[in-house]
Amino acid sequence: MPTLRYLTLALLLAMSSIFSTTAQANEATWRALQEGGLVILMRHSLAPGIGDPPGFERGSCETQRNLSAAGRAQAQAAGRAFRARDIPIAAVYSSSWCRALDTAELMALGPVEPTPWLDSFFRGRGDQTSITQTAQEQIAAWQGPGNLLLVTHQVNITALVGSGAGSGEMIVVRPAGDEMQVVGRLSVSGQ
C-alpha cells in the first residue's frame, strides 16, 4: 500500500503543477486583454451534437443545433468574467448561426453584429477559402482601441490558427501584419 500512496501523491503533485501553470497562463492572457488591441476567437458555447440537423435554415433557430442550458450558463459566465476583469471590448461580431449569436448576446459585452465571414463552412455549408480569407483580413486590420470579440465555429478557428477550440473556449491572438500571434487560450466554466 505505501507504493499506491506514493503514486497517488505523485499524481496529485503533477496535476497541481499542471493546474498552476494553466492558471498562470490564463492570468497572463487576461492581463494582455486589459491592454487592448487583441482579437478573441471564441467558439460558441456548448450546443450538444455535431453539425446541424436535416432541414437546417440559417434564419430559423428551430432548425438548428442550439445552446443547451449549460451552454447558456457558460456564455453568461464568460461575459461576467470579462466584466469582472474590466476587459475592453470595442466590437462584437458573430456567425449568423443561432448558437453563435446567442453566445455573443448572452455575454452582454456590447451590440452584436452578425457577419457572413464568421459563418460555419462545416460540411460544405459555405466557401471555406472566402470565409477564412475575409476573417484573416478583418483580424489583420484590427488595431483597437479595445479588443475585438469574434464568436464563430470550431472549423473556422482551426482554419485561422491551426488548432481547434472546445465549446466556449477562446483563443486570443495579436494581429501582426498578415500573421497572427497566439497570445493564449481562455476557458470559462458556466458552473
Backbone hydrogen bonds, N-H to C=O, Kabsch-Sander energy under -0.5 kcal/mol:
donor,donor_aa,acceptor,acceptor_aa,energy
5,R,1,M,-2.2
6,Y,2,P,-2.3
7,L,3,T,-2.6
8,T,4,L,-2.6
9,L,5,R,-2.6
10,A,6,Y,-2.7
11,L,7,L,-2.5
12,L,8,T,-2.5
13,L,9,L,-2.4
14,A,10,A,-2.3
15,M,11,L,-2.6
16,S,12,L,-2.3
17,S,13,L,-2.0
18,I,14,A,-2.0
19,F,15,M,-2.7
20,S,16,S,-2.3
21,T,17,S,-2.3
22,T,18,I,-2.5
23,A,19,F,-2.5
24,Q,20,S,-2.3
25,A,21,T,-2.3
26,N,22,T,-2.7
27,E,23,A,-2.3
28,A,24,Q,-2.1
29,T,25,A,-2.1
30,W,26,N,-2.6
31,R,27,E,-2.4
32,A,28,A,-2.0
33,L,29,T,-2.1
34,Q,30,W,-1.5
35,E,31,R,-0.8
35,E,32,A,-0.8
36,G,32,A,-0.7
36,G,33,L,-0.7
37,G,146,G,-3.1
39,V,173,V,-2.8
40,I,148,L,-3.4
41,L,39,V,-0.6
41,L,171,I,-2.8
42,M,40,I,-0.8
42,M,150,L,-3.2
43,R,169,E,-2.4
44,H,152,T,-2.2
56,F,53,P,-1.1
60,S,57,E,-1.7
61,C,59,G,-0.6
63,T,60,S,-1.7
64,Q,61,C,-1.7
66,N,64,Q,-0.5
68,S,46,L,-2.1
72,R,68,S,-2.4
73,A,69,A,-2.2
74,Q,70,A,-2.3
75,A,71,G,-2.2
76,Q,72,R,-2.2
77,A,73,A,-2.5
78,A,74,Q,-2.1
79,G,75,A,-2.1
80,R,76,Q,-2.2
81,A,77,A,-2.3
82,F,78,A,-2.0
83,R,79,G,-2.3
84,A,80,R,-2.9
85,R,81,A,-1.4
86,D,83,R,-1.1
87,I,82,F,-2.5
89,I,87,I,-0.5
90,A,88,P,-0.6
90,A,147,N,-2.5
91,A,147,N,-1.2
92,V,111,P,-0.7
93,Y,149,L,-2.7
94,S,113,E,-2.0
95,S,151,V,-2.1
100,A,97,W,-0.7
101,L,97,W,-2.5
102,D,98,C,-3.1
103,T,99,R,-1.4
104,A,100,A,-2.5
105,E,101,L,-2.8
106,L,102,D,-2.8
107,M,103,T,-1.5
108,A,104,A,-0.7
108,A,105,E,-0.8
109,L,104,A,-0.6
113,E,92,V,-2.3
113,E,111,P,-0.5
115,T,94,S,-2.8
118,L,115,T,-1.4
119,D,116,P,-1.2
124,G,121,F,-1.4
125,R,122,F,-1.0
128,Q,126,G,-1.0
131,I,127,D,-2.8
132,T,128,Q,-2.6
133,Q,129,T,-2.4
134,T,130,S,-2.4
135,A,131,I,-2.3
136,Q,132,T,-2.7
137,E,133,Q,-2.2
138,Q,134,T,-2.4
139,I,135,A,-2.6
140,A,136,Q,-2.8
141,A,137,E,-1.6
142,W,138,Q,-0.6
142,W,139,I,-1.3
147,N,88,P,-1.9
148,L,38,L,-2.5
149,L,91,A,-2.6
149,L,147,N,-0.5
150,L,40,I,-3.2
150,L,148,L,-0.5
151,V,93,Y,-2.5
151,V,149,L,-0.5
152,T,42,M,-3.2
152,T,150,L,-0.6
157,I,153,H,-2.2
158,T,154,Q,-2.6
159,A,155,V,-2.0
160,L,156,N,-1.7
161,V,157,I,-2.8
162,G,158,T,-2.1
168,G,43,R,-0.7
168,G,44,H,-1.8
169,E,166,G,-2.4
170,M,186,L,-3.1
171,I,41,L,-2.7
172,V,170,M,-0.5
172,V,184,G,-3.1
173,V,39,V,-3.1
174,R,181,Q,-2.8
176,A,179,E,-2.7
179,E,176,A,-2.0
181,Q,174,R,-2.4
182,V,180,M,-0.6
183,V,172,V,-3.1
184,G,172,V,-1.4
186,L,170,M,-2.6
